[in-house]
Amino acid sequence: MNHASRAYVDYRTGPVYVRQHGGSLVRRLDGTPPSERFDAIHRRGGWTQVNHPTIFPSETPGFANLCRGCPWDYSDDETRWEKPDSYEVNTGPAGLSGAGGQVGPNPFTLTAIEEWDGLRRRGFPLTAVAVSDSHDAGQPDGPTESPIGDGRTVVYADDLSEEGIRRGVQSGHAYVKLFGARSPDLRLDARAPDGTRAMMGDALPAPSADFEARVIGSGGDAQLIVMRDGRTIESVPIGSADFVHRLSASEPGDYRLQVQEGSTIHALTNPISLGAPARPAPAAPRGGGRAATIVLRGTPKRVRAGRRVRYRFVVRTRNRRVLPGATVRFGGRRATSDARGIARITVRIGKPRLRRATASARGYKSGRTRVRVLRSR
């Protein structure tokens, strides 16, 4: 799916034939792998999504005729999983209903989550999203559709704009409410021993971290499931309407939350990747200007030559938005800004002089600041 690109991108990936007056077919377009469509969308400033990837799998007899073209049948080579930004883990109704009410989870949701976890384990940081798959303005007329908002993707956007949503999804700063407003809200944050912070979707390049999980508005007999690389490591009952659970971790992997009642999943977060290299910031907003200009601030401003000093840099845009994922360079070292736009660099400067630090990110006008190195006493 193409979201927010500045120009139309042909969505057709198979060969295109045109029927002639005599009934014959003339091939007008050759087949194009979806990876090339992803590239075209990104070039036009949009972001991409793999839709209903496991629904009605073609290998099951009869499904190909029931829902032609619904599942993602492309190979890994055709897809190039490093290219799409997001992956639909819930399509349409999250639960199946019978005469006595809801009878269980949508089986295609479970298989989509399983495949998404598997892709993440392979190193592809796809953002999990959910949709209603409504094709009729919120009036579902089939078993694969649900009212608009069921499921729902909640995005932490640094700006209330289309660009802010794009950056939020591409950063993984999102969680999924499979039953829409009836599902709880989730928070997931982590702090490394050196003070570096991360929120859901971030990579945290640290050997260990303290995590804080929060579930707001859950009811019934729901459990909070803490998962690493798609496998359960903790399961705790949710004891209040505003429930907080803390844990420490020292094994690398993708840590995420899932709220579940029986076999039915109500909500899940995108993971924090502990021990993974920090990821670069998404591309700058279209049009440039203040929103695409970096402002860099650092402390201390003055130091003595020869001393080993830990510098703290804060990366923002000129319209005062913090910028995670920016690369800060100083004294021959580099660091990536965390979820609060903070980067830390420890270095010893040998000679007294005026030294310059820089911050950069794709599509942004670089920022810089200076540190004065004084003679040692």
C-alpha angles and dihedrals in degrees: 000000000000116000123189102340116159093234140028116275118198106248095198114109101172127073115284121222129190120209114229126217091260092054098256122130124235119197109231102168131029121224116276123202115239090241088071090050089052090053092050092051092049091049088057094051099259134123129231139229136189106225129215092338100179103028115127095351113222093227089067110089112253098012095095089062094041097053110011113197094005102118125061100255097166120117124244090255091053093046102039094203093214088070107060116077102206142023127211108234095171126038121182120324114020092204136038119232133210137179091289095047129263112006104180149319125306102265092215090058090056093049092046092052090048092052092045090053089049093052090049090052087055089057103261108132096209116169115235114232136173132212140182093229086217111170096173108061093270097315103113113207101175143044093259095057133074134181116288108277096034101122105024136191116211112203128197098220120187087208131028095241142093088263091051091053091048092052091045094053094043089051092050091241093146144092134201129241103193095191095039115224091003091064122083126254118247138207128187124181135163137194125201123215091258091055097259110147133207137185130200110305095027129116113229112203096205135110093235142004145185112240129204119197123189130190118192124192102004121149142176120035097324122156129212108229118198111201135190116198090346095307126109116252099163137017120187131171114250102241103185145020089258104036126180125192125182130196140165124226135189103171118093118243147090110306117196143155132241127183111209139173110197105315093333116102115213102178142351139186133223109253136257107230107221115204094012123124114263113265123234120253117264117261117291122265116278116262097032115226126124093335091058098044119094123223114197125197126180142184139242097038094192130035138167118254116256096027122120105234134181110223124202118207127188118204119203138153122247090259087059098254114145113241118214118191097035119139115237119196126193136150094358092306132101137203137177122238115247131222090292093048092255125140125182126204126180114201143145116231111205106192130049109249143113107281126197128218121197136196125200140174134173111288095000127116104246123250129214142187135181136236120199113220111203130200114276115251 
